[in-house]
Amino acid sequence: MNDAPSILIDHSLDPVVELYKRGIDRTVIRENLRKSHEERLLNLERKIAFIQRCHSPGTPTATTQFRALLTLLGENDASFVIVGGVAAALHGAARVTYDLDIVYDRSFENLQRVVAALAPLKPYIRDAPPGLPFRLDEETLKRGLNFHFATPKGMVDLMGELAGVGPFPIVRAHVNEADISGARYPFLDLDALIVAKRVPGRAKDLEAIAELETIRDELGSASSS
């Protein structure tokens, strides 16, 4: 029996999403679905590095180190769920994302764990003017809810709750687990991720929904064959 708190899942067809689906290469989706979670994440890191080489040829390549960021959080026993574009990539999506979005437990003990994981990176508020005094500690996280950080290992977005889904306890009840670098990390399940993507309603989110629904269709076809 599944006691997970329910979320409203709308399976009605959106004509705009259906239009976007026509442009999705299902061959790429099927290829991604044959990969492991770690391979999917590694492939995302490689795409980012390639794009950055194209935009800045001749300069040292930097990429978002998703696996390294997750390892830091995991080694400090932080309680969180991967959401957003990285969760989509773990499901097999091919779209590129540059930041790690996580919904985190707001208990004070977990705030301490998140700080222990990220503070050594000296995170800075993304898009803040240079020189703005900032210190990541438990009180800072306690006073806020959502934080958008830039770090030497890439961008990290901390969210106290996920629009369309809810706060951490509800998000945590709707997860799959990914095996990455010898550890297991929870990431938002496909239906809940689609629900969350519907909230902003931007064109890029509708495109993401089209890809996620295509993945759901492919998984359904594979299970019924």
Residue pairs with C-beta under 8 A, 6 or more apart in sequence:
4 173
4 174
5 166
5 169
5 170
5 173
7 164
7 165
7 166
7 170
7 174
7 191
7 192
7 195
8 195
9 191
9 192
9 194
9 195
10 195
10 198
14 206
14 209
16 206
17 206
17 209
17 210
17 213
18 210
20 206
20 207
20 209
20 210
21 210
21 213
21 214
24 210
24 211
24 214
25 94
26 214
26 218
28 94
29 92
29 93
29 94
29 211
29 214
29 215
29 218
30 218
32 40
32 43
32 92
32 93
32 94
33 92
33 215
33 218
33 219
33 222
35 43
35 92
36 179
37 90
37 178
37 179
37 180
38 67
38 178
38 179
38 180
38 181
40 89
40 90
40 92
41 66
41 67
41 86
41 89
41 90
41 178
41 180
42 67
43 89
44 66
44 86
44 89
44 96
44 97
45 63
45 64
45 65
45 66
45 67
46 63
47 96
48 63
48 64
48 96
48 98
49 61
49 62
49 63
51 96
52 61
52 62
52 63
53 61
63 154
64 98
64 99
64 100
64 153
64 154
64 155
65 153
65 154
66 86
66 100
66 154
67 180
67 181
68 153
69 100
69 151
69 153
69 154
69 156
70 82
70 100
70 180
70 181
70 183
70 185
71 181
71 183
72 117
72 118
72 121
72 153
73 80
73 102
73 113
73 114
73 117
73 118
74 183
74 185
75 117
76 113
76 114
76 116
76 117
77 113
78 104
78 105
78 110
78 113
78 114
78 116
78 117
79 104
79 105
79 107
79 110
79 113
79 168
79 172
80 102
80 103
80 104
80 105
80 114
80 186
81 102
81 103
81 168
81 171
81 172
81 175
81 186
81 187
81 188
82 90
82 100
82 101
82 102
82 178
82 185
82 186
82 187
82 188
83 101
83 102
83 103
83 159
83 162
83 171
83 187
83 188
83 193
83 196
84 97
84 99
84 100
84 101
84 157
85 93
85 95
85 96
85 97
85 98
85 99
85 101
85 208
86 97
86 100
86 101
86 187
87 101
87 187
87 188
87 193
88 95
88 97
88 193
88 208
88 211
88 212
89 95
89 97
90 176
90 178
90 187
91 176
91 187
91 190
91 193
91 212
91 215
92 215
92 218
93 208
93 211
93 212
93 215
94 211
95 207
95 208
95 211
98 154
98 155
99 148
99 154
99 155
99 156
99 157
100 154
100 155
100 156
100 157
101 157
101 159
102 156
102 157
102 158
102 159
103 159
103 160
103 161
103 162
103 167
103 168
103 171
104 110
104 114
104 158
104 159
104 160
104 168
105 168
105 172
106 160
106 167
106 168
108 138
108 142
111 138
111 141
111 142
112 138
114 141
114 158
115 136
115 137
115 138
115 141
118 136
118 149
118 151
118 156
119 136
119 137
121 151
121 152
121 153
122 151
122 152
123 136
123 149
123 150
123 151
123 156
124 132
124 134
124 149
124 150
124 151
125 132
125 134
125 147
125 148
125 149
125 150
126 148
126 149
126 150
126 155
127 148
128 134
134 140
136 149
141 147
141 158
144 160
145 159
145 160
145 161
146 157
146 158
146 159
146 160
147 157
147 158
148 155
148 157
149 155
149 156
149 157
149 158
160 167
160 168
161 167
161 168
161 171
162 171
162 188
162 196
163 196
163 199
163 200
164 195
164 196
164 198
164 199
165 171
165 174
165 188
165 192
165 195
165 196
171 188
171 192
172 186
174 188
174 189
174 191
174 192
175 186
175 187
175 188
175 189
176 186
176 187
176 188
176 189
176 190
177 184
177 185
177 186
177 187
178 184
178 185
178 186
178 187
188 196
190 212
190 215
190 216
190 219
191 216
193 212
194 209
194 212
194 213
194 216
197 205
197 208
197 209
197 212
198 205
198 209
199 205
